[in-house]
Amino acid sequence: MNDKTRVIVIGIDGASWDLLEPWINEGVLPTLEKLVKRGIYGRLESTIPPWTIPAWESMTTGKNPKKLGFATFMVKKGYKFVPYIFMKHNQQKMFWELLSDTGYRVILANLPNVYSAKKINGCIISGWLCIDRDKLAYPPELIEDVNKYCGDYKIDILDIDFERGIVIENLQDKNYIKNCEELLEKHFCLFKYLLCKYMWDFGFMVFVTPDRIQHKYWDLKLLLDHYRKIDAKLKELLEMMGDDTILFLMSDHGFGPIKYNLNINEFFIREGFLKLKKNNKRTASMLLLLVEKMSLLSLASSIVNLLPSIIAKRLKEYVSSISFERMDIDWSATKAFAYAVLGDIYINVKGREPSGVVEPGEYNKIREEIIEKLKNISYKGKRLNIQIFKKEEIYPNATLWDNLPDLIIVPTEDGIQSINPNIGTGQVIGESNGTKGNHRLNGILLAYGPGIKKGQRVDARIYDIAPTILHIFDLPIPNDMDGRVLTEIFEEDSEFAKRKPKYVDPSYYDKKQEDEKLKQAIKNLKLKGKI
């Protein structure tokens, strides 16, 4: 790499061209408009399913979820699901670690998959999932400077209840947008501070607030207002960068409104794949149906005391869905089940699950039955486009025995946009009013700067980011990465285009790191006059 060229990656969690392109064309996001015209842009296909975790891990390692050891934020342990950070999964080197190990100076801020700051050649502020405030920053004293400069630093507006394995929100609805805006300000303030305080070759930060808002409010006016704030931050960043820096903008997945929900375990109950020990299905009375139809479920708690006790009891039951953890499942008669909200399905395989009933020889037959029935689901006379994959279609070399989903449903615009594992409504499909959002497969990619083509469209996969950045820094690419170098983004006369990608065995970097440690030890001894 040219000694003067540096790289910054800005993650915009949940950003989608479906939202941004119309606004860019209207001229209301001038910085993004400039970057699109003067750089390359296109879709960035996420992991399947398109979860924040492991999408960021796949982006930073260049590897698919099978190699990482987890496909969703929650990892299956028997019939329980726990946050993946408590599981022993295959630890993979991230590309910024390879940069640091080879002497490049690295700045990281608020990456969702960096939950514990460690020593690097540079500095780190941990992101969402940080479970130990003492490991929030490296060097540790940095957090004191950050608090002084940026105010009381906040990691996120979301937190994790690790005991129950669920995401919780710390703030009430009336303050939600205001607190998201404050979080955006603090995170950008932090990144600017780090860029000014430290010498750096590579910088990486993530704006998490678009994801947080889009889940809760799919309101175009509100979202445009927030993206305008991000656009202004990008303008500030461009002014700071100068002409010697390559900028990448990317998102871990896309986003869109929720129109239809698939109550996946209700489907399994209806089709006989999942059995309950008790009859947890409710038969709604006319009153309950009326309450639901009038969208008054949120008011149920306030009116329930006005109703006769037997009706009040049934109403309480009806509006409180039963979560997967509390479902009294008869595992001896269950063939399939699902946990998460983004489409991961498991077959209850004998010899793999604690009380498995499906013989390995029947595994594919059961999957085919599920696929056929799901693809034939219709709602109000309309067949929904349900996109479903077998795990080996997504994860190369996946086997029956891997701790990965056996089937994965991907949200689509013309199908279902949310998958709910809970039961209680007795309905397989639920219709939504589109005021909340959920993930989509395709996020955004944009690159701008010296050596980058101008005004061209380039689509890529999330695995391609790591090898491309290593190539820019003239570092060899571990040959176990699943991504490729995006050579088509480079101007033909640039050194990046002229230089062929180099591939090495992953052990190359282990040896390189040991060599660097030896050199540093010798240097320290010389400084002390001992050699």
Salt bridges, closest charged atoms under 4 A:
ASP13 OD1 - HIS253 NE2 3.49
GLU21 OE2 - ARG457 NH1 3.79
GLU33 OE2 - LYS37 NZ 2.99
GLU97 OE2 - LYS118 NZ 2.35
ASP101 OD2 - LYS93 NZ 2.79
ASP145 OD2 - LYS197 NZ 3.68
ASP152 OD2 - LYS154 NZ 3.88
ASP156 OD2 - ARG212 NH2 2.58
ASP161 OD2 - ARG164 NE 2.83
GLU169 OE1 - LYS216 NZ 3.50
ASP173 OD1 - LYS216 NZ 3.14
GLU181 OE2 - LYS229 NZ 3.65
GLU185 OE2 - LYS233 NZ 2.72
ASP201 OD1 - ARG105 NH2 3.14
ASP211 OD1 - ARG212 NH1 2.73
ASP211 OD2 - HIS215 NE2 3.59
ASP211 OD2 - HIS253 NE2 3.60
ASP211 OD2 - HIS439 NE2 3.36
ASP225 OD2 - LYS229 NZ 2.90
GLU236 OE1 - LYS192 NZ 2.95
ASP244 OD2 - ARG6 NE 3.86
ASP252 OD2 - HIS253 NE2 3.20
GLU271 OE2 - ARG270 NH2 3.02
GLU271 OE1 - LYS373 NZ 3.39
GLU353 OE1 - LYS76 NZ 2.87
GLU353 OE2 - ARG352 NE 2.73
GLU359 OE2 - LYS350 NZ 3.26
GLU362 OE1 - LYS365 NZ 3.90
GLU368 OE2 - LYS390 NZ 2.40
GLU392 OE2 - ARG367 NH2 2.70
ASP402 OD2 - LYS66 NZ 3.45
ASP406 OD2 - ARG352 NH2 2.63
ASP406 OD1 - LYS391 NZ 3.31
GLU413 OE1 - LYS259 NZ 3.94
GLU413 OE2 - ARG440 NE 2.46
GLU431 OE1 - LYS380 NZ 2.78
ASP459 OD2 - ARG43 NH2 3.18
ASP459 OD1 - ARG457 NE 3.65
ASP474 OD1 - ARG499 NE 3.32
ASP474 OD1 - LYS502 NZ 3.15
ASP480 OD2 - LYS63 NZ 2.91
ASP482 OD1 - LYS67 NZ 3.04
GLU488 OE2 - ARG484 NH2 2.59
GLU491 OE2 - LYS454 NZ 3.10
GLU495 OE1 - ARG499 NH2 3.00
ASP515 OD2 - LYS511 NZ 3.40
